[in-house]
Amino acid sequence: MAVVNTAVDPVTSDEDLPSIGNKRDAATNGNQALSSQEGQNKSLIIPINSSTNGNNYNSSSGGGLFIEVFPEEMSSIRPTVLSKVLRDEQAPLKTWCDASLLYIKAKREREGCELLNAAVDSDDVMSGSNTTDRLRVLASAGIAALAQANRQTGGGGEMGSLDGILGGGVDGTDNTVDRAGGKDQKDELRSLADARFTKADNINQVNPMTWIGKGMLNLAMNKMDQARFFFEQLTLKQCGEILPALIGMAAMKFMEKEYRDAQELYARAMAKFPVESGAATRVGFGMACYKLGQIDRAKAAFRRAHDMDPENVEALVGIAVLEMASLDDVLDPREYRAKAENIIKMISMANLVDHTNAMVQNHLANHYFWKWTPVPGTVEVDVGSNHIKGNMSINLEPGDRIRIGHEFETYVVKDDSIRDGGKTFKIKDNWKFPSATGLKLWKKDYDRVLSLAKGAYSATNIPEIQAESLYMLARVYH
């Protein structure tokens, strides 16, 4: 079973809010996080209570009937199906939370949030639970809603460069525009989060997990004094140095441009919680190093984050952007090409992991704007002619920008008199070199540039990223 050893273990991803204990445990046993994480990697056990044969699951003896769901199976299970099973078997709230956590660890945050909301909105599920579990699921549902709201800003604070990478999964930027209902949806989710936290307060106001959630909410709304109150005055003073409060304070210091303080707080979080702090805290530390001009330390931090989580998009982009900035210092052509190819591989991997990340899409759009894509086949051309014959496997369209050989660049133009199935096409400029055969042909894949740039513009509400997307579009249409 996905055992959770802490009384108020949050149901969020490692990046959003690592596990915390109750006040006494957190203050006395910071190493408890490791055992919690080990438990989170186990399968989900749902005791079968609806059976009438008397052979029900007995947690003390380990006997009876039960349903076991392995972590790798979560990506194929719909939350509506799982919630029905949990209801039918009268599963305790703790099992709902564990199931949601498995969804989130499988990178299905929306499904995890949906499952939490199904539990919170069910009077039957909530009424039959103890206070601790009700507090946990309410605070978790609020944090999950807040995480969804932050995603409405276009990937959690991305700014088209390293300036947008904030560690700890806490986003404080709110410079969005009201486009296609995005701001309304974000505000609705934040209101939902606030309502969950308020309901948890009505049960018990002394709940560190609710304090953390309120701190995150105020940080996202740029209410620094209120965020500092929940992170520092309440959580850190009452519970000691627990991980979510350290990360929250670090993100707040970063937003206030106090980069050295942010760096020190991220470092303390990593030193105190080396395992559970995870990749996101390394990204935050790397970002602080970058702001302080410590480029080598920033690279090392991003690489360490990538080692810990190969699918961490911010780490991939952080490495790629810094490596890209150092390309001009590479003199050897082979080393330059190898380094450039590695950069594009990392950005492509980031796009594969999160194809809605606007920052990644803009970087790829810029890459394909400059890249010449080889066209299968060869062509032949006579000196002074603007008609090209070839055996290409694809047809060229009027307006395509092409390169014949290594030097001659031109455009394909329309010629209705050509009727040979696309084997001959007309170019804008006459061939100025001697007649030749077997020439290689390349073209610009502007359709991919347009698709990526439009996708980036639609995926974010951040003006700086949208401006970069519009610039990409303008370069193609120019």
Disulfide bonds with the S-S distance in Angstrom:
none
